[in-house]
Amino acid sequence: MKILVSNLGKKFNTDWIFKNLSFEFLPGETYALTGNNGAGKSTLLQILAGAIVPSKGNIIYTLDGQNIEGEAIYQYITLTTPYLELIEEMTAFEFLKFHQHFKPFIEGISQKEMLETVGLKNAGDKQIRNFSSGMKQRLRLLQAFFSQSKVLFLDEPCANLDNQGFELYHHLVQQYSLNRLIIVSSNDPREYSFAKRKLQMDMAARAWKEMPIA
């Protein structure tokens, strides 16, 4: 899927977070959104994912030369963030079954295998309310990477994870990206080290600029 952004901007009250962004996110490419805290990384990612409405500008989503309109876009994208709410009254197995009513998982992998992959082998029948913060983040990563989607939006994907969690994250990127468009919002190079292109916020200009990957 390709995402074409034209003259995009977002402000809260009278303050512009960013403005005048025009950029083309290409299928199968990997991008990083970087910048200081408060630069608008998460805001831009949520706008691209359709969770927040921009103050100005347009976004066009295209798949195989055809524009994807309205709510149909949501079946092609997956967003994961540390603040993504999980249904804590459910067990992990119940949550995954519930999720499948909205978006299918990759074929050929059972729920048990998915949980084992992310280090939650023995947590399938455990209520999510009893998960640690790291376990919850592993479940969010499972939800993102194993969903059948063309685009992955990853906002601080390794929040609350230890070194083993970082290793898991990179394993998921390597094994389950499936040539998808990936956009990572982060200030931690370990979370976007695989990205081929980087957009960085110029705080003085309130504008995004493409920067070389260090």
N, C-alpha and C positions, 0 to 999 in steps of 0.2 A: 504494500500500500504506500502511496505517496501522499504527503501532506504539504500543501502549498499555503503559505502564510503571506498575507498582503496587508501592509500598513497597520499591523496589529499593535494595540496599546491597551493598558489597563490602569485605571486610577481608582483610588479609594477616597471618597469625598472630593477634595480639590487637588490631591497630591497624586501625580503620575508615578506609578511604580516603574513602568517602562512605556515607550511609545515608538511608533514608526518601525516596527520589525517586519521586514520582508525576507522570507527565507523559504527554501525548498528542502524538506526532509525526504530523502529518497528511500525506496524499498531496499531492505536488506542491509542498510547502512547502520552504523552505531555512532551515537552522538552523546556528548556530555554538556550539561548546562552547569556552569560554575559561576562563582561570585560570592561576595561577602554575605553574611547573614542579613536578611532584609532586602537583598538585591532583586528578589522576585523569581527565584528559580522555581520554587514550588508553585507559585502563582501561574507562571507560564506553562508548567507541565499540566496543571489542572485545567487551564484554558484549552490546551491542545487535546486533553482527554474529554472535554465537554462537561467538566464538573463546575466550571466557573464561566460566566459570560464575559467576553471582552468588552471594554468601553468603546473601542473602535476597531475597524479592520475586519478582514474576512479570512476564513479558513476553508480550504477546499480539500476534501479527502477523495482520492482517486484510486480505484482498484481495477487493473486490467483495462485502463482507458475509460472506465465508466465512473462518473461521480457518485459518491455515496451520500445520500441525503438524510437529514433528520435523525430520528432515533435509530435508524438502521446502522449508524456508525458504531453503536455500542457493542454489536456482536463481533466486531473486528478488532477491538482494542481491549487491553487489560491494564489497569492502573493499580500499583501497590505502593503504599506509604506506611510509615510507622503509626499514623493516626487512623488507618483504615479500621473501621469497627468490625469486630467479629461477634458472632452470636454466641455469647459465652454460656448460655444455658444448654447449648447443644454439645454433644461429643464431637470429636474430630470427624468420625465417620458420618455422623448425621449432618455436619456442616458441609462436607464434600458432596453428599447426596443432594442437599438443598441447592448448592451452587450449580449443580448440573442441570437444574431446571431452567437456568438462565443462560448458561454457556457450557458447551460440552468440553470435556477434557480430551487430551490426545488419546487416540485409539491405541489399544494394545497394551495399556498399562493399567493395572488394577489400583484401586484406592490403597490397598495394603502396600503395594510396591511403591506408590508415590510417597506414602508416609515413611516407609523405610528409607527411601532415597534422601529425604530431608532430615533424617535422624529422629523421627517420631514413631519408630517401629512399635513401641509398646504403649503408645498414647492414643490409639484409635478409639477406645471406649472410655476415655477420660474426658470429663467436661472441660471445655476451653477455659472456664473461669478459674480452673486450677492449674493452668499452664503458667510457666514463668514468662517474662517478657521476651526472652530469647526464643522460647518454644512458639510463642504467638507469631513472632516474626518469621520463623521457619515455615509456619503454616501459611502466612501471607505469600511467601516466596513460592510455595507449592501452588497456591491458587493462581499465581501469575504465570509461572513458567509451564505448567502443565495444562493450562487452558488453550483451547484452539483459537488463537487470535493472530492477526497479522502484525500487530503493533504492541510492544511492551513499553509502558511508561513506568520507570522505576525511580521513586523519590526516596533518597537516602535508604537504599535497600538493605544495608547491613546494620542499621540502627539496632542496638541491643544485642548484637551478635559478638561472640568471642572469635578467636583466631580460627577455630574449626568452622564457625559459621561463615567467615570470609571464604574459606576454602570451599565450602558447600556452594556458596554463591557463584564462585567462578566455575565450579563444575557444572552448575545449572546453565550458566551462560554458554559454556563450550558445548554441552551436550544437547540442550533443549531450546536453543534460540531458533532453530529451524528457518534460518534465513529471514527472520523477521526484522522489521525496523525497530530499533531499540533506542530510547532516549532516557538518559540517566541524569537526574538532578542531584548534585552532590558537590561538596568541597573536599572530599577525601579521595585522592587519586587512586586508592586501592579499589574504590567502587566503580571507577570508570577507566581503569588502565587499558581496557580492551577497545575503548572508543577510538574511532578513526578521525572524528571531527569534533571540535569544541566551540561552543558559544559561551562567551564570557560577558558579564554585565559591566558596562562602563558606568559607574555610579554618577559621575559628574554629568554625563550626557543623558542618563537614564535610557541608554540604548544598548542593545546586544551587538557584539562584534565577534566575528569568527576569528579564532586564535589558533596558532599552531599547537599541536600536541607536543608537550615537552618530552 
